[in-house]
Amino acid sequence: MHEHGVGDLILHDLEHYFPTVPAGGCLRVRARVSEISGLTSEALQAALDHAHEQHEAPPIRLEVLTEGLLGRCRDCGTVTPVSDDLVCGACGSGEVTLCGGETVLIEEVSVCSAGEPTGG
């Protein structure tokens, strides 16, 4: 399933946070995906829940924001939301390549203590 592969990529990107999560805590993650990816918040959360169970990862609570288009800028190298005219949202360059369905832009990661509201 597409979402499980993307979930594994997210998990890999978050691995360095795992030691900072206290017992009973979790990671709260806000991420952007492109509407052309076909990824849904529910499917990605299910994939991360599965990864948590299989890979000794802390629980991950995901907030997904859907963006029209995500692109990788050849000038500044960032992955960023792009406008319909394919201009980089970070630097304004027109040298943008649209990202495929596996691109997830992680915007924020927070470590939550046990009992702390996770927002999701």
ChimeraX commands (.cxc) that place a marker at each C-alpha (Angstrom):
marker #1 position 0.00,0.00,0.00 radius 0.5
marker #1 position 1.31,3.46,-0.97 radius 0.5
marker #1 position 0.63,4.96,2.49 radius 0.5
marker #1 position 2.74,2.33,4.26 radius 0.5
marker #1 position 5.74,3.17,2.11 radius 0.5
marker #1 position 5.29,6.87,2.83 radius 0.5
marker #1 position 4.79,6.06,6.51 radius 0.5
marker #1 position 8.13,4.25,6.52 radius 0.5
marker #1 position 9.80,7.31,4.94 radius 0.5
marker #1 position 8.30,9.58,7.61 radius 0.5
marker #1 position 9.40,7.18,10.33 radius 0.5
marker #1 position 12.96,7.21,8.96 radius 0.5
marker #1 position 12.99,11.03,8.96 radius 0.5
marker #1 position 11.85,11.10,12.60 radius 0.5
marker #1 position 14.19,8.41,14.01 radius 0.5
marker #1 position 16.56,10.89,15.61 radius 0.5
marker #1 position 13.68,12.18,17.80 radius 0.5
marker #1 position 12.85,8.75,19.27 radius 0.5
marker #1 position 15.37,8.90,22.16 radius 0.5
marker #1 position 13.91,12.25,23.28 radius 0.5
marker #1 position 10.37,10.92,23.77 radius 0.5
marker #1 position 9.67,10.12,27.44 radius 0.5
marker #1 position 7.92,6.91,28.47 radius 0.5
marker #1 position 4.23,7.24,27.67 radius 0.5
marker #1 position 4.90,10.26,25.44 radius 0.5
marker #1 position 4.60,10.71,21.71 radius 0.5
marker #1 position 5.73,12.78,18.76 radius 0.5
marker #1 position 3.32,15.31,17.31 radius 0.5
marker #1 position 4.05,15.98,13.64 radius 0.5
marker #1 position 2.60,18.52,11.23 radius 0.5
marker #1 position 3.22,17.70,7.58 radius 0.5
marker #1 position 2.11,18.86,4.14 radius 0.5
marker #1 position 1.27,16.61,1.23 radius 0.5
marker #1 position 0.26,17.46,-2.31 radius 0.5
marker #1 position -3.34,16.87,-3.30 radius 0.5
marker #1 position -2.03,14.93,-6.31 radius 0.5
marker #1 position -0.40,12.40,-3.96 radius 0.5
marker #1 position -3.71,10.77,-3.07 radius 0.5
marker #1 position -2.57,10.53,0.58 radius 0.5
marker #1 position -5.14,11.04,3.30 radius 0.5
marker #1 position -4.61,11.91,6.94 radius 0.5
marker #1 position -6.39,8.75,8.09 radius 0.5
marker #1 position -4.37,6.42,5.87 radius 0.5
marker #1 position -1.05,8.00,6.84 radius 0.5
marker #1 position -1.94,7.86,10.54 radius 0.5
marker #1 position -2.83,4.17,10.19 radius 0.5
marker #1 position 0.52,3.54,8.49 radius 0.5
marker #1 position 2.38,5.34,11.30 radius 0.5
marker #1 position 0.39,3.43,13.93 radius 0.5
marker #1 position 1.46,0.20,12.22 radius 0.5
marker #1 position 5.08,1.39,12.07 radius 0.5
marker #1 position 4.93,2.22,15.79 radius 0.5
marker #1 position 3.85,-1.33,16.54 radius 0.5
marker #1 position 6.42,-2.96,14.24 radius 0.5
marker #1 position 9.54,-0.84,14.78 radius 0.5
marker #1 position 9.69,0.12,18.46 radius 0.5
marker #1 position 8.92,3.72,17.57 radius 0.5
marker #1 position 7.09,6.03,19.93 radius 0.5
marker #1 position 3.48,6.84,19.06 radius 0.5
marker #1 position 3.26,9.50,16.36 radius 0.5
marker #1 position 0.27,11.84,16.11 radius 0.5
marker #1 position 0.07,13.30,12.64 radius 0.5
marker #1 position -1.62,16.45,11.42 radius 0.5
marker #1 position -1.76,16.48,7.63 radius 0.5
marker #1 position -2.25,19.67,5.66 radius 0.5
marker #1 position -3.09,19.17,2.00 radius 0.5
marker #1 position -1.43,21.57,-0.41 radius 0.5
marker #1 position -2.31,22.08,-4.06 radius 0.5
marker #1 position 1.18,21.37,-5.34 radius 0.5
marker #1 position 4.58,20.66,-3.79 radius 0.5
marker #1 position 7.75,21.19,-5.74 radius 0.5
marker #1 position 11.51,20.92,-5.35 radius 0.5
marker #1 position 13.31,24.12,-6.28 radius 0.5
marker #1 position 16.48,23.65,-8.32 radius 0.5
marker #1 position 17.81,27.01,-7.12 radius 0.5
marker #1 position 17.38,26.80,-3.33 radius 0.5
marker #1 position 16.94,23.01,-3.02 radius 0.5
marker #1 position 13.87,23.14,-0.78 radius 0.5
marker #1 position 10.61,21.27,-1.07 radius 0.5
marker #1 position 7.88,23.85,-0.76 radius 0.5
marker #1 position 4.31,24.62,-1.73 radius 0.5
marker #1 position 4.30,26.15,-5.21 radius 0.5
marker #1 position 1.82,28.39,-6.93 radius 0.5
marker #1 position -0.07,27.39,-10.07 radius 0.5
marker #1 position 2.60,29.14,-12.15 radius 0.5
marker #1 position 5.23,26.82,-10.55 radius 0.5
marker #1 position 7.07,29.49,-8.59 radius 0.5
marker #1 position 9.00,28.38,-5.48 radius 0.5
marker #1 position 7.26,29.43,-2.29 radius 0.5
marker #1 position 10.62,29.78,-0.52 radius 0.5
marker #1 position 12.75,31.84,-2.91 radius 0.5
marker #1 position 10.47,32.86,-5.80 radius 0.5
marker #1 position 12.43,30.97,-8.44 radius 0.5
marker #1 position 10.70,29.53,-11.47 radius 0.5
marker #1 position 13.05,26.52,-11.48 radius 0.5
marker #1 position 10.66,24.10,-9.79 radius 0.5
marker #1 position 10.02,20.44,-10.44 radius 0.5
marker #1 position 6.74,19.02,-9.16 radius 0.5
marker #1 position 7.12,16.33,-6.51 radius 0.5
marker #1 position 5.67,12.88,-6.82 radius 0.5
marker #1 position 3.22,11.14,-4.55 radius 0.5
marker #1 position 5.76,10.09,-1.93 radius 0.5
marker #1 position 6.82,13.60,-0.99 radius 0.5
marker #1 position 5.85,14.73,2.48 radius 0.5
marker #1 position 7.03,18.09,3.78 radius 0.5
marker #1 position 7.49,17.81,7.56 radius 0.5
marker #1 position 6.91,21.27,8.96 radius 0.5
marker #1 position 6.96,20.78,12.71 radius 0.5
marker #1 position 7.84,18.07,15.22 radius 0.5
marker #1 position 7.05,18.31,18.94 radius 0.5
marker #1 position 7.84,15.89,21.74 radius 0.5
marker #1 position 4.84,15.40,24.03 radius 0.5
marker #1 position 5.04,14.08,27.58 radius 0.5
marker #1 position 2.70,11.42,28.92 radius 0.5
marker #1 position -0.73,12.93,29.52 radius 0.5
marker #1 position 0.01,16.05,27.48 radius 0.5
marker #1 position -2.64,16.90,24.86 radius 0.5
marker #1 position -1.41,15.74,21.46 radius 0.5
marker #1 position -3.87,17.57,19.28 radius 0.5
marker #1 position -4.98,14.47,17.46 radius 0.5
marker link #1:1,2 radius 0.2
marker link #1:2,3 radius 0.2
marker link #1:3,4 radius 0.2
marker link #1:4,5 radius 0.2
marker link #1:5,6 radius 0.2
marker link #1:6,7 radius 0.2
marker link #1:7,8 radius 0.2
marker link #1:8,9 radius 0.2
marker link #1:9,10 radius 0.2
marker link #1:10,11 radius 0.2
marker link #1:11,12 radius 0.2
marker link #1:12,13 radius 0.2
marker link #1:13,14 radius 0.2
marker link #1:14,15 radius 0.2
marker link #1:15,16 radius 0.2
marker link #1:16,17 radius 0.2
marker link #1:17,18 radius 0.2
marker link #1:18,19 radius 0.2
marker link #1:19,20 radius 0.2
marker link #1:20,21 radius 0.2
marker link #1:21,22 radius 0.2
marker link #1:22,23 radius 0.2
marker link #1:23,24 radius 0.2
marker link #1:24,25 radius 0.2
marker link #1:25,26 radius 0.2
marker link #1:26,27 radius 0.2
marker link #1:27,28 radius 0.2
marker link #1:28,29 radius 0.2
marker link #1:29,30 radius 0.2
marker link #1:30,31 radius 0.2
marker link #1:31,32 radius 0.2
marker link #1:32,33 radius 0.2
marker link #1:33,34 radius 0.2
marker link #1:34,35 radius 0.2
marker link #1:35,36 radius 0.2
marker link #1:36,37 radius 0.2
marker link #1:37,38 radius 0.2
marker link #1:38,39 radius 0.2
marker link #1:39,40 radius 0.2
marker link #1:40,41 radius 0.2
marker link #1:41,42 radius 0.2
marker link #1:42,43 radius 0.2
marker link #1:43,44 radius 0.2
marker link #1:44,45 radius 0.2
marker link #1:45,46 radius 0.2
marker link #1:46,47 radius 0.2
marker link #1:47,48 radius 0.2
marker link #1:48,49 radius 0.2
marker link #1:49,50 radius 0.2
marker link #1:50,51 radius 0.2
marker link #1:51,52 radius 0.2
marker link #1:52,53 radius 0.2
marker link #1:53,54 radius 0.2
marker link #1:54,55 radius 0.2
marker link #1:55,56 radius 0.2
marker link #1:56,57 radius 0.2
marker link #1:57,58 radius 0.2
marker link #1:58,59 radius 0.2
marker link #1:59,60 radius 0.2
marker link #1:60,61 radius 0.2
marker link #1:61,62 radius 0.2
marker link #1:62,63 radius 0.2
marker link #1:63,64 radius 0.2
marker link #1:64,65 radius 0.2
marker link #1:65,66 radius 0.2
marker link #1:66,67 radius 0.2
marker link #1:67,68 radius 0.2
marker link #1:68,69 radius 0.2
marker link #1:69,70 radius 0.2
marker link #1:70,71 radius 0.2
marker link #1:71,72 radius 0.2
marker link #1:72,73 radius 0.2
marker link #1:73,74 radius 0.2
marker link #1:74,75 radius 0.2
marker link #1:75,76 radius 0.2
marker link #1:76,77 radius 0.2
marker link #1:77,78 radius 0.2
marker link #1:78,79 radius 0.2
marker link #1:79,80 radius 0.2
marker link #1:80,81 radius 0.2
marker link #1:81,82 radius 0.2
marker link #1:82,83 radius 0.2
marker link #1:83,84 radius 0.2
marker link #1:84,85 radius 0.2
marker link #1:85,86 radius 0.2
marker link #1:86,87 radius 0.2
marker link #1:87,88 radius 0.2
marker link #1:88,89 radius 0.2
marker link #1:89,90 radius 0.2
marker link #1:90,91 radius 0.2
marker link #1:91,92 radius 0.2
marker link #1:92,93 radius 0.2
marker link #1:93,94 radius 0.2
marker link #1:94,95 radius 0.2
marker link #1:95,96 radius 0.2
marker link #1:96,97 radius 0.2
marker link #1:97,98 radius 0.2
marker link #1:98,99 radius 0.2
marker link #1:99,100 radius 0.2
marker link #1:100,101 radius 0.2
marker link #1:101,102 radius 0.2
marker link #1:102,103 radius 0.2
marker link #1:103,104 radius 0.2
marker link #1:104,105 radius 0.2
marker link #1:105,106 radius 0.2
marker link #1:106,107 radius 0.2
marker link #1:107,108 radius 0.2
marker link #1:108,109 radius 0.2
marker link #1:109,110 radius 0.2
marker link #1:110,111 radius 0.2
marker link #1:111,112 radius 0.2
marker link #1:112,113 radius 0.2
marker link #1:113,114 radius 0.2
marker link #1:114,115 radius 0.2
marker link #1:115,116 radius 0.2
marker link #1:116,117 radius 0.2
marker link #1:117,118 radius 0.2
marker link #1:118,119 radius 0.2
marker link #1:119,120 radius 0.2
view
